[in-house]
Amino acid sequence: MDSKQPTFTLRTHTPSDIPWITARHGALYAEERNWGQGFSNLVDQIATDFQTHHDPATERCWIAEDDHSSDKHESRNLGCIMLVREPDQPSSAKLRLLLVEPRARGRGVGKALVRACVEFAREMGYARVVLWTQRVLESARRLYAAEGFSLVREEEHEGFGEKALGFELSSGLRFLIKGSIK
């Protein structure tokens, strides 16, 4: 095994993870995509709404944590993701705020986080999982496609300080119930 490849554990969030989620999204996307305060405000709103209103029985946030971090100045957190129920469509859930730290990319962290969401959605009986992503996030789009998400629609928008093309993706979930596929 590559000594640089982090081994990691997925765990559910604690309240102290929410500030990390918002800070890392803001800093990372400002650095990598030059997305400004509008993006940071959106992430803060999503994270705050989740922290305040989420139902732990049917919604979840996961943190990927480095099992062997020894740097006292670097967070053990390698990534995060949320799954929230769609308020207008209770049979649907929304994947939110996927983030993988640059040092953990290409190591299976994003795949593990997305799979945790999809598996949990199946366990909870959701019929589908939807998400919104951006054209420029090519690695994330490839990951979503590999995990069974497909394009529902695309839409131009002026978010995050530039004209952009956003995509809504969906994954229909199939359930094995009493020996039959539904």
Legacy VTK file of the C-alpha trace (Angstrom):
# vtk DataFile Version 3.0
C-alpha trace
ASCII
DATASET POLYDATA
POINTS 182 float
0.000 0.000 0.000
1.238 3.525 -0.790
2.468 5.081 2.454
0.940 8.404 1.387
-2.511 6.897 0.872
-4.628 7.845 3.853
-6.752 5.255 5.505
-9.947 6.779 6.738
-13.094 6.156 8.701
-16.557 7.547 8.025
-18.392 8.789 11.082
-21.509 10.827 11.667
-21.008 14.486 12.393
-20.901 16.232 15.729
-22.036 19.845 16.229
-18.386 20.951 16.222
-18.003 19.697 12.620
-20.433 22.256 11.185
-18.004 25.222 11.445
-15.304 23.105 9.772
-17.701 22.193 6.944
-18.587 25.825 6.247
-15.023 27.134 6.630
-13.452 24.478 4.380
-16.055 24.878 1.653
-15.543 28.644 1.653
-11.740 28.492 1.695
-11.319 25.618 -0.740
-13.742 26.874 -3.369
-12.391 30.416 -3.088
-8.889 29.078 -3.716
-9.710 26.529 -6.423
-12.657 28.172 -8.220
-12.538 31.795 -7.111
-16.082 31.461 -5.762
-16.855 34.309 -3.417
-19.099 35.275 -0.575
-22.289 34.188 -2.351
-21.076 30.593 -2.316
-19.908 30.829 1.299
-23.284 32.250 2.317
-25.130 29.404 0.578
-22.973 26.756 2.291
-23.450 28.459 5.648
-27.231 28.494 5.142
-27.335 24.793 4.155
-25.135 23.745 7.080
-26.998 25.900 9.597
-30.385 24.607 8.388
-29.116 21.058 8.705
-27.743 21.601 12.191
-30.925 23.313 13.354
-33.626 21.224 11.678
-32.299 17.827 10.636
-34.054 14.647 11.661
-31.295 12.255 12.786
-33.549 9.282 12.065
-33.836 10.064 8.331
-31.077 12.584 7.529
-27.373 12.393 8.105
-24.007 14.082 7.736
-20.797 12.078 7.467
-17.205 13.100 8.044
-14.300 11.160 6.535
-11.549 11.193 9.123
-7.878 10.307 8.593
-7.004 7.270 10.716
-3.314 8.112 10.910
-3.017 11.893 11.008
-0.023 12.932 13.084
0.172 16.597 12.078
-1.113 18.611 15.021
-1.705 21.630 12.769
-3.751 19.815 10.137
-7.336 18.686 10.611
-7.978 14.942 10.652
-11.050 15.612 8.499
-10.641 14.520 4.894
-14.139 15.215 3.620
-17.841 15.505 4.302
-21.288 14.996 2.808
-24.919 15.455 3.884
-28.153 13.697 3.008
-31.342 15.669 3.705
-34.999 14.934 3.001
-36.596 17.040 0.281
-39.292 19.033 2.134
-41.706 19.092 -0.834
-41.063 15.465 -1.816
-40.747 13.261 1.276
-39.834 10.213 -0.842
-36.743 12.058 -2.139
-33.518 13.017 -0.444
-30.877 15.523 -1.487
-27.138 14.962 -1.400
-25.495 18.181 -0.130
-22.064 19.662 0.512
-19.735 16.937 -0.743
-16.173 18.033 -0.102
-12.918 16.092 -0.339
-9.708 17.704 0.851
-7.030 17.974 -1.872
-4.668 15.676 0.062
-7.327 12.919 -0.001
-8.486 13.153 -3.623
-8.104 10.050 -5.738
-8.015 7.851 -2.622
-11.649 6.701 -2.513
-12.880 9.241 0.045
-15.456 10.847 -2.257
-16.682 7.460 -3.457
-17.088 6.233 0.139
-18.992 9.380 1.134
-21.387 9.202 -1.838
-21.954 5.484 -1.286
-22.708 6.087 2.405
-25.403 8.575 1.340
-26.951 6.258 -1.225
-26.906 3.244 1.106
-28.467 5.258 3.931
-31.123 6.602 1.528
-32.004 3.024 0.568
-32.204 1.983 4.222
-34.537 4.917 4.931
-36.815 4.016 2.018
-36.192 7.080 -0.153
-37.237 6.492 -3.773
-34.520 8.745 -5.195
-31.583 10.969 -4.340
-31.061 14.273 -6.157
-28.190 16.723 -6.173
-27.109 19.959 -7.799
-23.582 20.369 -9.124
-21.649 22.608 -11.486
-20.204 21.904 -14.924
-16.704 22.887 -13.761
-16.699 20.208 -11.040
-15.747 17.479 -13.500
-14.277 15.018 -10.980
-17.412 15.197 -8.856
-19.625 14.740 -11.918
-17.644 11.631 -12.945
-17.988 10.263 -9.410
-21.747 10.854 -9.395
-22.138 9.173 -12.795
-20.115 6.163 -11.617
-22.442 5.879 -8.623
-25.580 5.795 -10.793
-26.628 9.446 -10.960
-27.878 10.762 -14.295
-28.687 14.186 -15.695
-32.209 15.479 -15.081
-31.708 19.044 -16.310
-29.104 21.737 -16.805
-29.515 25.407 -16.130
-27.438 28.547 -16.617
-27.130 30.700 -13.546
-25.088 33.621 -12.268
-24.069 32.091 -8.988
-20.806 32.368 -7.149
-19.534 35.426 -9.034
-19.598 34.093 -12.601
-21.978 32.817 -15.248
-22.113 29.059 -14.850
-23.912 25.951 -15.995
-25.404 23.879 -13.202
-26.702 20.332 -13.384
-29.436 18.572 -11.462
-28.679 14.867 -11.180
-30.845 12.077 -9.848
-30.387 8.481 -8.818
-33.461 6.288 -8.705
-33.097 3.786 -5.897
-34.288 0.203 -6.223
-35.173 -1.761 -3.153
-35.222 -5.463 -2.536
-38.358 -6.042 -0.493
-39.554 -9.561 0.354
-37.711 -11.066 -2.596
-38.967 -8.654 -5.245
-37.391 -5.627 -6.853
-39.417 -2.443 -6.516
LINES 1 183
182 0 1 2 3 4 5 6 7 8 9 10 11 12 13 14 15 16 17 18 19 20 21 22 23 24 25 26 27 28 29 30 31 32 33 34 35 36 37 38 39 40 41 42 43 44 45 46 47 48 49 50 51 52 53 54 55 56 57 58 59 60 61 62 63 64 65 66 67 68 69 70 71 72 73 74 75 76 77 78 79 80 81 82 83 84 85 86 87 88 89 90 91 92 93 94 95 96 97 98 99 100 101 102 103 104 105 106 107 108 109 110 111 112 113 114 115 116 117 118 119 120 121 122 123 124 125 126 127 128 129 130 131 132 133 134 135 136 137 138 139 140 141 142 143 144 145 146 147 148 149 150 151 152 153 154 155 156 157 158 159 160 161 162 163 164 165 166 167 168 169 170 171 172 173 174 175 176 177 178 179 180 181
